[in-house]
Amino acid sequence: MTKDVIALTQRMPDQWAVLAGLLSGGPDKLVDTAGEGAVVRLCDGEGRPLVSVEAPLLVQVAGEAERLLGATPPPVPYWWTETRATTGVEDAERLAGTFAARLAALADGSAWPPEAAQSLAVVETDGVSVAPAPAAAQPAVDVLTDKVAVVIQDRPVVAMTAWLQDALRTAANAELGLQVVTPAGTTLSPAVRDSLSSWPSRWVLRDEQDGYYDGLSGAVLRWQHGMFAPVAAADETDDDPRTPVAASYQDVAPTSERQLAITFRTVHPADKHLVLGGALESIWRELTDEPPAGWGTAEPANLPWSPRQITDLAYARAPEPAWFVVVGSPDRPGLATVHARRTTAGVEEHVTLMFGYGPDEEPPVDALPQAAELLATRHHLVSMLVQIRNARRDLTVPARFEGPGVPLAFVLGAEEVRQMPNDRARHAPLSQPPVPLGPKSSPAMYYPLPGDPSDLSGWQDFERLMRHLKGA
């Protein structure tokens, strides 16, 4: 059941195009605004939302509609306008589809999904009823309980859209979990995965065989006590208290595709010359021979890559932390999330970066020491962990078991090496000695690790290294 409809148009939808779309439900429908005017809502006679429309977004990054929707958009730049139908309202989805179809027709574009936007006719909605507040007051939330907010998504990729960010923020402020329900075959953007990994937040898959299951753990779920929870929690008398794992989650086929995952942390002096994103750009160029393609504060990433713009936005949001998503070109799948915040030590950047490789592509393992040295000598690197694993080239997270990554290398920044007593950082208990990076007087240390995706014993080496560096 489609809940979201998106218009991809060559021209910005002007006020007349939006008005024509808003009349999709007939002239008797009411118009309201939310989100400081960023969301327009088509309401019933009592003022309750039927359809919510977000302000058009100018996308200047190639490949985002293909990555997130599997759709073919107009040439870059183009306008992305999201429309969401209120769940449980008969004909609300057709109303959203008609709105997007009218917008696409008037602003030279197309609508996704095509089957939801086939008619330009007025949709009769007389006598409908909609979800009461507070659920309907938050456009992205479909069900609200005293434990969780539930969002129903029917998109090929659940991305960190502005809608979903708003739902996450609203749930967190109310001390609730967020549970995202999707049909089988849906995947997650890596930018969403970590946001749904803490209880009671979940990614919930609808499944013909097991009903519902957790897309990240495979645990079979049921709706109980106001949220989706593992079935074992509902039957304490079961002879086997372990939560069963859905058969669909265990239906795994071997893959020869791989992912290179890099997490690193930098701490910069807080001065007027600071430019954020330089460390990420340096390692991106070193590993791909090109800079990132674009960035944004949500998905789709809509702005061309610009460290200066990132810095300006982070500065404007200070002292609150800033979050960004960064993407690569369509030919080289790459995605990073960046958390920037002011601390007593300076300005910290926490970066999670991933690249995908096909069966005939080799990850640039040999380039890692040089990339690490750039971060250590020019960008105030604190630490970096590199992992490799067998997983999808397109970087999306499937609702299937994927083998964990294995450590390929660990890097300790020069200042951290200097602060360790007794030259501890140079004498690691590993089969290969560490490689000094940078000036001999104050080097960073690069620790090679086995990095074999079929052998998890590399984590034992990593744990032994961590104990040694901490003096345990």
N, C-alpha and C positions, 0 to 999 in steps of 0.2 A: 504494500500500500504506500504510494508516494506521498510524502509529507512536504518535501522541498521541491520547488520548481525554479529554475534559474534562466534568466534571459541573458544571452551573450550578444551584444550589439556593437556595430561599427560606430554608431554615433551615441552620444550621451542622451539618455531619455529626457526630453524636455518636459516642462510642466504640462503641456497638452497631451503628450504621449502617456504620462503617468495618470492624468485625469481620465483619458479614454480607458486605460486599464482599470482604474478604480470604479468605473461604471460597469464593470463586468457583471456585477450583481444587481444591476438596475439602479436608477437614480435615487431610490428610497434608502439605500444603504448609507450609513454614516461613516465619516472619516475622522480618525483620531491620530494623535502622534504620541511617540514614546522615545526614550533614550535621547532627550534633548533635541528632538526633531529628526534624529537619524533613522527612526523607524516609523513608517506610516502604516496605520491599521484600518482595514475595512471591517466595520462593526455591524452588529444587528441593531434592531430598534432600541434595545436596552443598553447599548454602548459596549457590548461584550465582543471581543475580537473574533472575526471569522478568518481573516487573512492578514498577515503581517509582512510588510515589504521594507527591506533595508535600503539605505541610500546606495545609489550606484557606485561601484568601485572601478576606477580606471586601472586596468591590468597592463603593465608595460613589460612583462616577463614572458618569454615564449615557453610553451610547454605546460603551463599550469592547468588549463582546462583539460588537456589530454591526460595529465597525471592524476587529477582528482576526480574527473567525471568520465573520462574516455570519450570526450566530445571534441568535435572540430570547431574551433571558434573562428571569428573573423581574424584578419591579420592584426598583429600587435601594432599599436595599442588598441584595446577594445574595452567595452564597459560590461561589468559583471553585476547583475541585479538579482538578489536572492529574494524569493517569496516563500513563505511558510504557511501552510494551511493548519488551522486549529484541529487537533485530533478529535475524532469522534463526532464530527459534524458532517452530516450527509451533504454532499455536493460542495463542501468547502475546498476539497482538492481540485475539483473541476473548476471552481472559481479561481483558484491560484493558477491553474493551467491556462485559463482564458486570459487572465491578467498578463502572464508572461508571453502568451502568443500575440496579444495585441501590442505589447511593448516591442517584441521582435519585429513585427510587421511595420511598425511606425518608425523604428530606429535602425533598420537595416541589419538584421541578425537572425538568430535562431534561438530556440528554447530547448532546455534539457530538463527532463527526458522528453524526447520527441512525442511519445505516446500520450504524455500528460498535457500537451499544448497543441491540440489539433483543431480546436474550435475557437472562433471569434465571437460566437453568439453569447447573448446575455444568459447567465446561469440563474435559474429560478431558485431562490433560497427563502421564500416566504415560510414562516412558521418553524424555522429551524431553532434548535437550542444548542448552546455551546457550554464548554466547561466553565464552571463558576470560578471566580477569583478565590485564592490567589494564583492557581495554576495558570489560568488564561492570562493573567497580568504579566507573566514572564513568557514571551513568545516562544522560547525554545523548549520550555518544560511542558511535558504532556501529562504527567501524573506527579502529584506532590503528597508525601506523607510526612509523619513526624520523624522519619529516619532518612529518607532519600528523596531526591528529585529524579524523575525518570524522563529520559529523552528518547523518542523513537526516531531513528534515522534510516532512510532507505536510499542510500547513496553507495556507489561502488567502493568509495574510500571515505571513511569517517575522518575528516580533517579538522584541524584546530581553527575552525571558522570563527568569525566574530560572534555568531550565534552561540556556539559551544563555549567560547571563552566567557560570555555573559552568563551562561547557565552555570559554569564552574564557579565563577566568582560569587554569584547569588547563592549557590548551595553552600560554599565555604563560609560566607558571611552568616548564614543561618545555621552553621555547624551541622550540615547535612552531607551525606555522600551523594555522588552523581552516578547513576546507572544508565548506560547507553544501550538501547535495544536495537538490534539490526537483524535482517534476514540472513540466511545462509549465503555464503559466497562473498560477503562484505569483508573488506580489510581495513586496517587502521593506518593512518599516517604515523610515522615514528614520533611526530610532535605530540600526538594524543596519548600514546601508550603509557608514559610515566604518570600522566594525570589520572589514569584509571586503575592504578596498581595498588592503591591503599584502601583497605576496608573502611566503609562498606561500598565504596565506589567500584563499579564493575563494567566490563564489556559483556553484554548478554546476547547470545546468539539464539535465534529461534531455530529449532531443529525438529525434523519430522520424526526421528527415532526416539530421541530423549527429551523432547519438549523444549527445554532451555539449558544452555550450558555457558560457563565462563570462557570467553574466547582467549584469555591469557593463561589460564590454568587447566581448562578442560573439565572442571568440576560441574557435575550435573546440578542444576538449580531449579528451585520452585519459588513461586510467589508466596511468601509466608511472613507474618508479623510486619507487614507494611514494607517489604522489600524483597528482592531476589536474593536467596541464600542457599547454600548447599543443602541437598536433600537430607544428609545425615543429621542436620540440626533439627529436623522435624520428626525424626524417628529414633529416639534414644534407646528403644528396646531391640533394635536390629542386632542380629548376631554379629554382623560385621559393621562396626561403627565408621569405617572409612568411607569417605565420599566417593561414589563411583565417578569414573572419568568417561565422558561421552565418546561413543564409538567414532563420531565424525572427527573429533579432535585427534584421535589416534590413527586416523587414516592418512598416513604419511608416505609420500613417495620420495626416494632419494633425489637429491639435486646436485648438479655440478656448478651451480651458481654460487657466488660468494659475496660476503660483505666485509669491508674493512671498517671497523668502528674505533674512533679516537675520542677520548675524553681528556680535556686538559683544563688547567686553572692558571690564570695569570693575575698578578696584582700590580697595578700601575700607580705611580705617584699621582696624587690628585692635583694637577696643575692645569693652567689654561691651555697648554700645548697638547694635552692628551687627545688622541683620536682612537676611538674604539673600533674593533673589527680588524685591526692591522694584523694581529696574530692569526686570526682565522684566514684572512686573505693570503698571508705568507705560506701557510701549510697547504692551502687549497691550490695555489699556483705550483708549489713544489711537487705535489702529487698528481696534478692533472694538466699542468702547463697552461692553465687558464684561470682567471679569477672567478669567483661566484657570479652567477647570472643575475640574481635578484634577492630581495629581502622584503619583509613586511612584519607588521605586528600581529598578523593572523594569516591563515591560509585562505585563498591563494596568496602567495607572495607576489605583490603587485608592483614593486618599485625596482628599478635598475640598481645594481649593487653600488652603494655609496657609503663608505665608512664615515664621511663627514655628516651625512644626514642621520645615520645611526647615533653618532655622538651627540648631535644637537637634540634629538628626541630624548635620549637618556638624560641629558642635562636638564631638559625641560621637565622631566618627570621626577627628578631627584627632589627629596631624599627617598622617594618610593623606588623600588627596583624596577628594571625594565626587562622585557622579554621580547626576543625577535626570532623569526624563522628565516633561514637562508637556504636558497636552492641553487642547484647547478643547471647546466644546459641540458636539453633533452638527450643529447648523445652521451653524456656522462652523468648518470644518476648520482646525485649528491644532495644531502640535506643536513643542515645543522640547526640546532637551537642554541641560543645565547642568552644567558642570564647575566645582567650587569647590575651591580649594586655598590653603593658607597659603604665602606667599613672604616674602622679605625686604622687599618693598614693602608688604605688607599681606595682605589676603584678596582673591584674584582670582576673578572669575567670567567664564568663557568660555561664551557663549550662542549657540546656533544655533537660529533661529526660522523657521518656515515657515507661510504661510497659503495656502489654495487658493481659487480663484474660478472659477465657471462662466462659460459664454458670455455670460450676461446680467448678470454681476456685474463691477463695476469695482474694481480694487485701489485702496486709499485713498492714492494717490500724494501728493495735496495735503496729507495729514496728516503726512507724513514729517518735514518740518522741525520742526514743533512737538514731535513725538515725540522727535526727536534732541535738541532743546533741553532737554526734561525730563531726559533721561539725562545731558546735559552739565552741567546746573546743580544737579541733586539727587542724582545717583548715581555721580559720579566716573568718567564715561566716559573711556576711553582712545582707542578708535577704533571705527568701525562701518562696515560695507559692506552696501549694499542691492543686491540683484539681482532681476531679473524674467525669467521664461521661460515658454514655452509647455509646459505639463506638466499632469499629472492634478490635478483638484480635490481628490481624496481623499488626496493627498500620498504615496501608496504608490509604490514604485520598481518599474516593470515590467522584465522581461527583454527590453526592446526599446530601440533607440536613441532617446534623448530629446535634443533640442537643448540646448546649454549655456545657463546664465543669462547675462545681460548686465548690466553695472554700471549702476545707476540713480542711486546717490549714494554718496559717501564722506564720513565725518565724522571730524574730528580733535579730540580733547578739548582743553579749555582749557589744561591744564598742558603738554601736548605742543606746542601753539601757542606758548605763552610761552617754551619752551626753545629754539625755533628761532631762529638768528641772522638778523639783517638783515631781519626782518619777512617771512621767506620764505613763511610759510604764507598770507599775504594776497595774494601775487602768483603765482598758479598759472597755468601755460601752457595754459589751457582757453578754449573759446569763451565760456563763462559765468563770471563772477567768483564767488568763494566768498561764501556768505552767513554773516555773523557771527551767532552764537547766544549769548545770555546777556548779561552785563554788558559794556559797552564797554571797561572797563578790563582785562578778562581774558576775551575771548570764545573759544568753540569755533568751528570752521569747518566749514560744510556745503558740499560741492563737488557741484553737480549734474552728472550725466553723461547721455548721450543716452538710454539705457534702451530701445532698440528691439530686441525679441527677434529680429527678422529681420535685424539688422545687428550683426555681431560686431566692428565697428571700434571700438565703445565700449571694448573692452579695450585698444586702442592708447592711447586717451585716459587710461585708468586707469594704464597702465604709465608713460606720460609724467608723470602726476601723482606717482606713487610715486618716480620718479627725481628729480623736482624737490624733493620733500619731504625726501628723503635726501641732497640736495646732490650727486647724481651728475652 
